[in-house]
Amino acid sequence: MIKVRTFTTPIKIFATQRELQELDDHVTKLLNEESAAKVYSVSDTTTAGENGETIGLIRTVAYEVDDD
């Protein structure tokens, strides 16, 4: 079965590296918990504030798990 999950994280000035690492860790944890057989796609897109500044990140992951 193919599943798609979306994760979000805020992006704050001077904390981006830590926030991206936490997001990577969160996605990795989910894929391990779900026993993902394959990962088909990982896509990142940003969200913007009123003045066009980046304020967040949306990561979408498409992966396959074995049918039970």
C-alpha positions as CSV (number, residue, x, y, z in Angstrom):
1,M,0.0,0.0,0.0
2,I,1.3,3.4,-0.9
3,K,0.9,6.2,1.7
4,V,1.5,9.9,1.7
5,R,2.3,11.9,4.8
6,T,2.7,15.7,5.2
7,F,4.9,17.3,7.9
8,T,5.2,21.0,8.7
9,T,7.7,23.0,10.7
10,P,8.1,26.7,11.4
11,I,11.3,28.4,10.2
12,K,12.8,31.0,12.5
13,I,15.8,33.1,11.7
14,F,19.1,31.6,13.0
15,A,17.4,28.3,14.0
16,T,16.9,26.9,10.5
17,Q,19.6,24.2,10.6
18,R,18.2,22.8,13.9
19,E,14.6,22.9,12.7
20,L,15.5,21.1,9.4
21,Q,17.4,18.4,11.4
22,E,14.4,17.9,13.7
23,L,12.1,17.6,10.6
24,D,14.5,15.0,9.1
25,D,14.5,13.1,12.4
26,H,10.7,13.2,12.6
27,V,10.3,11.8,9.0
28,T,12.9,9.1,9.6
29,K,11.2,8.0,12.8
30,L,7.8,7.7,11.0
31,L,9.3,5.7,8.1
32,N,11.0,3.4,10.6
33,E,7.8,3.0,12.7
34,E,5.7,2.3,9.5
35,S,8.4,-0.2,8.3
36,A,8.5,1.6,4.9
37,A,9.6,-0.7,2.2
38,K,10.3,2.1,-0.4
39,V,10.2,5.8,-0.4
40,Y,9.0,7.1,-3.7
41,S,9.1,10.9,-3.2
42,V,10.2,13.6,-0.8
43,S,9.1,17.1,-1.6
44,D,9.6,20.3,0.3
45,T,7.9,23.6,-0.2
46,T,8.0,26.8,1.8
47,T,5.2,28.9,3.2
48,A,5.5,32.7,3.2
49,G,4.5,35.5,5.5
50,E,2.8,38.8,4.5
51,N,6.0,40.3,3.3
52,G,7.2,37.3,1.3
53,E,9.5,36.0,3.9
54,T,9.8,32.3,4.5
55,I,8.0,31.3,7.7
56,G,7.5,27.6,7.4
57,L,8.3,24.4,5.5
58,I,5.9,21.7,4.3
59,R,7.4,18.3,3.5
60,T,5.4,15.6,1.8
61,V,6.6,12.0,1.7
62,A,5.2,9.2,-0.5
63,Y,6.2,5.7,0.7
64,E,5.2,2.1,0.4
65,V,4.4,-0.3,3.3
66,D,3.7,-4.0,3.0
67,D,0.0,-4.9,3.1
68,D,-0.9,-6.7,6.3
